[in-house]
């Protein structure tokens, strides 16, 4: 999937936020309850996967694209805040996660997807692959996999959704 900032902004605008929470799917592992989903969301494994993915694409954005990244970061963050604030499902989810909207947004894949697209490396797709799950009204609440301290491995799309 080739993205640019405008494409991600359109995705944000057209997403029906979290309308399919708790609905099963056949493509990814499913959290069986909201309580379990929140636990996955706050897990060290998911946090580490995010961290590895962020660091990798940030280190691979060409110097001439850094300003584009800063601009897109702000635009995406503002758009996410506006659109999520309109969703009653999102408000319930924020409450259950005990997070304010800014902290929650930084864990959503949209800003990361823009960064991955600016890196021009197709294998950097951890965030990009999550976008279609959000568009379908689900929530990527966790990740399954192994991150290796002795060698760099970009997280694969082994998502857990609710």
C-alpha atoms as one frame of an Amber mdcrd trajectory, in Angstrom:
protein
   0.000   0.000   0.000   1.580   3.298  -1.077   0.540   6.175   1.122   1.073
   9.841   1.473  -0.104  12.229   4.138  -3.267  13.138   2.224  -4.247   9.469
   1.822  -3.849   8.877   5.563  -5.869  12.014   6.360  -8.660  10.710   4.102
  -8.514   7.353   5.884  -8.906   9.126   9.235 -11.850  11.135   7.929 -13.631
   8.072   6.503 -13.132   5.691   9.428 -16.166   4.703  11.485 -14.247   4.535
  14.723 -14.551   1.292  16.682 -18.058   0.379  15.496 -17.089  -3.310  15.321
 -15.427  -3.622  18.721 -15.638  -7.171  19.952 -16.789  -8.604  16.624 -14.789
 -11.679  15.600 -12.699 -11.772  12.458 -10.899 -14.561  10.656  -7.680 -12.750
   9.704  -6.191 -11.916  13.109  -6.164 -13.222  16.673  -9.083 -11.885  18.691
  -9.138 -10.564  22.227 -12.044 -12.296  23.933 -13.109  -9.400  26.153 -12.624
  -5.676  26.488 -10.700  -6.278  29.718  -8.276  -8.585  27.895  -7.998  -6.122
  24.987  -7.034  -3.283  27.344  -4.434  -5.544  28.978  -2.918  -6.306  25.539
  -2.977  -2.578  24.649  -0.954  -1.752  27.758   1.400  -4.731  27.477   5.165
  -4.409  27.348   5.242  -6.513  24.137   2.943  -4.157  22.221   4.821  -1.134
  23.551   8.148  -2.640  22.443   6.809  -3.501  18.978   5.641   0.107  18.557
   8.975   1.400  19.757  10.987  -0.793  17.379   8.776   0.163  14.425   8.912
   3.920  15.219  12.671   3.917  15.601  13.211   1.966  12.385  11.184   4.196
  10.074  12.413   7.390  11.752  15.982   6.298  11.071  15.107   5.549   7.445
  13.326   8.759   6.466  15.594  10.584   4.009  16.883  13.898   5.272  14.922
  15.827   2.608  11.665  14.258   3.856  12.074  15.146   7.550  10.076  18.387
   7.221   7.270  16.488   5.484   7.229  14.065   8.414   6.922  16.906  10.959
   4.081  18.510   8.984   2.232  15.224   8.510   2.708  14.257  12.142   0.874
  17.395  13.273  -1.864  17.162  10.650  -2.574  13.500  11.367  -2.553  13.989
  15.134  -4.994  16.922  14.880  -7.268  15.026  12.485  -7.294  11.958  14.729
  -8.175  14.072  17.769 -11.053  15.771  15.914 -12.502  12.588  14.483 -12.105
  10.369  17.520 -13.690  13.024  19.735 -16.898  12.611  17.698 -17.116   8.861
  18.363 -18.998   7.636  21.435 -17.321   4.234  21.021 -13.921   5.944  21.142
 -14.857   7.853  24.292 -15.836   4.608  26.016 -12.604   2.992  24.901 -10.471
   5.898  26.147 -12.203   5.660  29.502 -11.577   1.913  29.766  -7.920   2.361
  28.777  -7.579   5.205  31.301  -5.782   7.333  28.721  -6.280  10.836  27.506
  -6.792  11.338  23.803  -3.204  12.486  23.095  -1.652   9.365  24.630  -4.170
   7.140  22.855  -3.561   8.773  19.456   0.197   8.223  19.625  -0.435   4.474
  19.755  -2.741   4.508  16.731  -1.075   3.516  13.442  -1.930   6.518  11.261
   1.022   8.786  12.051   3.370   5.799  11.914   2.002   4.806   8.499   2.945
   8.216   7.116   6.456   7.756   8.501   6.729   4.303   6.957   5.703   5.676
   3.569   8.349   8.405   3.796  11.025   5.807   4.548  10.584   4.348   1.032
  11.258   0.843   2.368   8.396  -1.535   1.571   9.328  -3.894   4.404   8.543
  -1.165   6.956   4.790  -1.759   7.152   3.872  -2.474  10.788   1.690   0.633
  11.042   0.485   0.692   7.443  -0.921  -2.829   7.731  -3.070  -1.775  10.678
  -4.976   0.928   8.788  -7.419  -1.452   7.080  -8.300  -2.970  10.470  -9.243
   0.449  11.838 -11.158   1.279   8.662 -13.200  -1.888   9.281 -14.193  -0.508
  12.707 -11.977  -2.775  14.799  -9.222  -1.921  17.276  -5.692  -3.299  17.091
  -5.177  -3.872  20.801  -2.071  -6.040  20.781   0.660  -7.857  18.932   2.117
 -11.375  19.037   5.720 -12.016  18.222   9.304 -12.040  19.339  11.622  -9.076
  19.244  15.262 -10.078  19.380  17.756  -8.034  21.369  20.733  -9.452  19.480
  19.489  -8.519  15.985  17.020  -6.094  14.492  13.708  -7.603  13.407  10.932
  -5.296  12.246   7.617  -6.353  13.808   5.405  -8.415  11.514   1.646  -7.991
  11.221   0.776 -10.438  13.997  -1.987  -8.298  15.442  -4.558  -9.010  18.087
  -7.797  -7.136  17.516 -10.969  -6.447  19.438
